Amino acid sequence: MKKKACVNQKLCVACGCCMTACKLGAISIPHGVYAIIDKAKCVGCGMCAKKCPASVIEMEVQENE
């Protein structure tokens, strides 16, 4: 079972900590409102979830993979 990061966009404060933590550049905050994760780039390491001060990133099992 492969996991990928998922952001609760309603609770994200767009602080950018997850972007800094992601060494693959899979996270962006395009309009300064909330983080968006590129599932194609995410390898499921969980560093973004660990670094998120608001605890709004979870690692979810991907059914399709």
Protein Blocks (a to p, Z undefined) as FASTA:
>chain_A
ZZdddddfklpgolommmmmmmnopaccfkomaccddfklpgolommmmmmmnlpaccdd
dfkZZ
